Amino acid sequence: MSRYDRWNAILELLSQEGRLTVEEAAQALDVSTATIRRDFDQLAQQQMLMRTRGGAVAQSVSYDLPLRYKTARHADEKQRIAAAAAELVRPGAVVGMNGGTTTSELARTLATQATLESGFTIVTNALNIAAELTVRRHVKIVVTGGVARQQSYELIGPLASGVLDQVTMDVAFLGVDGLDVTLGASAHHEGEAAVNHQLISRAGHVVVVADSSKIGKRAFSRICPIEQIDTLVTDALLPDDSAAALTEAGVKVIRA
């Protein structure tokens, strides 16, 4: 188990239990107590938990796990989703993309697609995507303004609208925290939801990329109704009844 995998597991346990001793965490993760002490200390330095004598407690406020701690979740599914979604992009296309682990995986896939070597453009509010793809000479990167949100690396707030008001996109790929037939697409944070809504409003085709664990779920803030979503690219674990409900609502479902 890698360091980030352990950190993710520790934070998950803390979110469930509220408090962990070094011994409990070591037993749950099958590692040494010395390793857990180091992990606790490093997570405390990043203000992800509070260190106590012999253990740790969860922060007094709730938080989203930062993007780098989520990458291990459903990794195989995200790679398959990214590969299927990349097939929807044509050379020379202008592609919108918000932040998240699935869209980040998609960005990497697009950057290495042989069919796109002639070039394409990405418009994004995700700092990690922009930073990673800037070195790709055939990828033009357009970054929105805004205030960086630490949990997701996304730029949010009214400054983001200045760029988005001036561009149009062929396709926008939307990572979500929840996708429900009745509510539509949603995110945990209202600031992200607002920018994501504006992003997809500038696109000719809207594609949600999300693993099946997100389908049927609702998050705090609505991004858009289901009618504004053209396609869902998800994994093969999506139940048939869920796929049928989305199809009936007018969403093309691709299970990778």
Rosetta blueprint (number, residue, H / E / L):
1 M L
2 S L
3 R H
4 Y H
5 D H
6 R H
7 W H
8 N H
9 A H
10 I H
11 L H
12 E H
13 L H
14 L H
15 S H
16 Q H
17 E H
18 G L
19 R E
20 L E
21 T E
22 V H
23 E H
24 E H
25 A H
26 A H
27 Q H
28 A H
29 L H
30 D L
31 V L
32 S L
33 T H
34 A H
35 T H
36 I H
37 R H
38 R H
39 D H
40 F H
41 D H
42 Q H
43 L H
44 A H
45 Q H
46 Q L
47 Q L
48 M L
49 L E
50 M E
51 R E
52 T E
53 R L
54 G L
55 G E
56 A E
57 V E
58 A E
59 Q L
60 S L
61 V L
62 S L
63 Y L
64 D L
65 L L
66 P L
67 L H
68 R H
69 Y H
70 K H
71 T L
72 A L
73 R L
74 H L
75 A H
76 D H
77 E H
78 K H
79 Q H
80 R H
81 I H
82 A H
83 A H
84 A H
85 A H
86 A H
87 E L
88 L L
89 V L
90 R L
91 P L
92 G L
93 A L
94 V E
95 V E
96 G E
97 M E
98 N L
99 G L
100 G L
101 T H
102 T H
103 T H
104 S H
105 E H
106 L H
107 A H
108 R H
109 T H
110 L H
111 A H
112 T L
113 Q L
114 A H
115 T H
116 L H
117 E L
118 S L
119 G L
120 F E
121 T E
122 I E
123 V E
124 T E
125 N L
126 A E
127 L H
128 N H
129 I H
130 A H
131 A H
132 E H
133 L H
134 T L
135 V L
136 R L
137 R L
138 H L
139 V E
140 K E
141 I E
142 V E
143 V E
144 T L
145 G L
146 G L
147 V E
148 A E
149 R E
150 Q L
151 Q L
152 S L
153 Y L
154 E E
155 L E
156 I E
157 G L
158 P L
159 L H
160 A H
161 S H
162 G H
163 V H
164 L H
165 D L
166 Q L
167 V L
168 T L
169 M E
170 D E
171 V E
172 A E
173 F E
174 L E
175 G L
176 V L
177 D L
178 G E
179 L E
180 D E
181 V L
182 T L
183 L L
184 G E
185 A E
186 S E
187 A E
188 H L
189 H L
190 E H
191 G H
192 E H
193 A H
194 A H
195 V H
196 N H
197 H H
198 Q H
199 L H
200 I H
201 S H
202 R L
203 A E
204 G E
205 H E
206 V E
207 V E
208 V E
209 V E
210 A L
211 D L
212 S H
213 S H
214 K H
215 I E
216 G L
217 K L
218 R L
219 A L
220 F L
221 S E
222 R E
223 I E
224 C E
225 P L
226 I H
227 E H
228 Q H
229 I L
230 D L
231 T E
232 L E
233 V E
234 T E
235 D L
236 A L
237 L L
238 L L
239 P L
240 D H
241 D H
242 S H
243 A H
244 A H
245 A H
246 L H
247 T H
248 E H
249 A L
250 G L
251 V L
252 K E
253 V E
254 I E
255 R E
256 A L
